[in-house]
Each structure stands twice: as C-alpha cells, then as structure tokens.
Amino acid sequence: MYEKRDGKWLIINHHSSAMPEVDTRAAVAKAK
C-alpha cells in the first residue's frame, strides 16, 4: 500500500508506518 506524504510516496505496511526513503524509491521504480 502506498501513501503520499509531503510529496513523497511511502510504503505503508501493517507492521511498519513507512519504509526508509531509499527502499521507497526502489519500490516505486519497480511499480512503474
């Protein structure tokens, strides 16, 4: 699940509020 905060897309998990920014960018790149 993705959530846009402060202009950045963050990965939201049931066990974590947000992944580190580096991992978020990698996941977003894969999602495109």
N, C-alpha and C positions, 0 to 999 in steps of 0.2 A: 504494500500500500504506500502511495506517495502523498506527501502533503507539502504544499508550497508555503514556506515561511520566509519572510524578509527577502523575497525574490529568489530564494533557493529551494530546489526540490529536495526534500528529505525523505528517507525511507523510514516508515513507521511500522514497527513490529509489535507483537503482543507482549514481548518481553523487553523491548527497548524503545525509548521515546524517539530516538533518532540515531542513525549510524554516523560515523565520522565523515567529514566532508569528502575526503578522498574516495572512500567507498561509495558515497552517494553519487559522485560524478561518474565513477566507473559503471555503476548500475544504470544510471540514466543513459550513458553512452550505449550500453548493451540494449536498453529498451527501445532506442530509436531505430 
